[in-house]
Amino acid sequence: MKGDRVEIVVDAGDTTRTYEVVASRAGRRVETAVRRGVVEVSEVTRNGSVVRTARFMATRVLALVEQPVPREDGSEHPLRDDPNPA
């Protein structure tokens, strides 16, 4: 969905670098995959065509943060219920 984004923090030797992949248009989404030691973050259209891809060596990735846009219909559900409600 437009506005979804993924931030990738990478070890660049003496410092860290932060990269960001954003779903820039309506109907696009951001997908992540880890294959053969490579982290791939792609912006994908509705029909599955890849618009752009960022690839990083998995050993260099320090953090991968997915930040979805809050949905208007309130369909944001927790991953699971709290077993010990306060």
Backbone hydrogen bonds, N-H to C=O, Kabsch-Sander energy under -0.5 kcal/mol:
donor,donor_aa,acceptor,acceptor_aa,energy
3,G,23,A,-2.6
4,D,1,M,-2.5
5,R,67,Q,-1.5
6,V,21,V,-2.3
7,E,65,V,-2.8
8,I,19,Y,-2.9
9,V,63,A,-2.7
10,V,8,I,-0.6
10,V,17,R,-3.1
11,D,60,R,-3.1
12,A,10,V,-0.6
12,A,15,T,-2.9
14,D,12,A,-1.2
17,R,10,V,-2.5
19,Y,8,I,-2.9
21,V,6,V,-2.4
23,A,4,D,-2.9
24,S,22,V,-1.1
28,R,25,R,-1.6
29,R,44,V,-2.4
31,E,42,S,-2.8
33,A,40,E,-2.3
35,R,33,A,-0.5
35,R,38,V,-2.6
38,V,35,R,-1.8
39,V,56,F,-3.2
40,E,33,A,-3.4
40,E,38,V,-0.5
41,V,54,A,-2.6
42,S,31,E,-2.9
43,E,52,R,-2.5
44,V,29,R,-3.0
44,V,42,S,-0.6
45,T,49,S,-2.4
48,G,45,T,-1.4
51,V,43,E,-3.1
52,R,43,E,-1.0
54,A,41,V,-2.7
56,F,39,V,-2.3
58,A,37,G,-2.8
60,R,57,M,-1.6
61,V,57,M,-0.8
61,V,58,A,-0.5
62,L,9,V,-3.0
63,A,9,V,-1.5
65,V,7,E,-2.9
66,E,64,L,-0.6
67,Q,5,R,-3.3
67,Q,65,V,-0.5
74,G,71,R,-0.9
77,H,75,S,-0.8
